[in-house]
Amino acid sequence: MDYKLITNVYVDGIDSNDYPDFVDAYIYSAEYDGEEMTDEQLDELNENSEFVHDCVYNQLY
């Protein structure tokens, strides 16, 4: 998966009490190369905890 092609990422499960780890956060919606990602693609994306963590910070700040 080319992470540069992932856009319009929306994260859910952000709990401010879990700062700075946000271990319950997950990506529930995103686009890949302009197309809505499937549940399978989102599952694969959510396995990359570093990417999810970066997306949390991008959404918050």
C-alpha positions as CSV (number, residue, x, y, z in Angstrom):
1,M,0.0,0.0,0.0
2,D,1.4,3.4,-1.0
3,Y,0.6,5.6,2.0
4,K,1.1,8.7,-0.1
5,L,-2.1,7.9,-1.9
6,I,-4.2,7.8,1.3
7,T,-6.3,10.9,1.8
8,N,-9.4,12.1,3.7
9,V,-8.6,10.0,6.7
10,Y,-11.1,10.1,9.6
11,V,-10.2,8.7,13.0
12,D,-12.6,7.6,15.7
13,G,-12.1,6.3,19.2
14,I,-9.9,9.2,20.3
15,D,-10.0,9.4,24.1
16,S,-8.3,12.5,25.6
17,N,-7.7,10.5,28.8
18,D,-5.5,8.2,26.8
19,Y,-3.1,11.0,25.7
20,P,-0.5,10.6,24.3
21,D,-0.9,7.0,23.2
22,F,-4.5,7.0,21.9
23,V,-4.4,3.2,21.7
24,D,-8.2,2.9,21.2
25,A,-8.2,5.1,18.1
26,Y,-8.8,3.6,14.7
27,I,-9.3,4.8,11.1
28,Y,-13.0,4.4,10.1
29,S,-12.9,6.1,6.8
30,A,-10.3,7.0,4.2
31,E,-9.7,7.3,0.5
32,Y,-7.0,5.5,-1.5
33,D,-6.1,7.2,-4.8
34,G,-9.4,9.0,-4.8
35,E,-11.6,5.9,-4.1
36,E,-13.3,5.1,-0.8
37,M,-11.3,2.4,1.0
38,T,-13.0,-1.0,1.6
39,D,-13.3,-2.5,5.1
40,E,-10.5,-4.9,4.3
41,Q,-8.2,-2.0,3.3
42,L,-9.1,-0.1,6.5
43,D,-8.4,-3.2,8.5
44,E,-4.9,-3.4,6.9
45,L,-4.4,0.3,7.5
46,N,-5.4,0.0,11.2
47,E,-2.7,-2.7,11.7
48,N,-0.1,0.0,11.3
49,S,-0.3,1.6,14.7
50,E,2.3,4.3,13.9
51,F,0.2,5.5,10.9
52,V,-3.0,5.5,13.0
53,H,-1.2,7.5,15.7
54,D,0.1,10.0,13.1
55,C,-3.5,10.4,11.8
56,V,-4.8,11.0,15.3
57,Y,-2.4,13.9,15.7
58,N,-3.2,15.2,12.3
59,Q,-6.9,15.2,13.1
60,L,-6.5,16.9,16.5
61,Y,-4.0,19.5,15.4
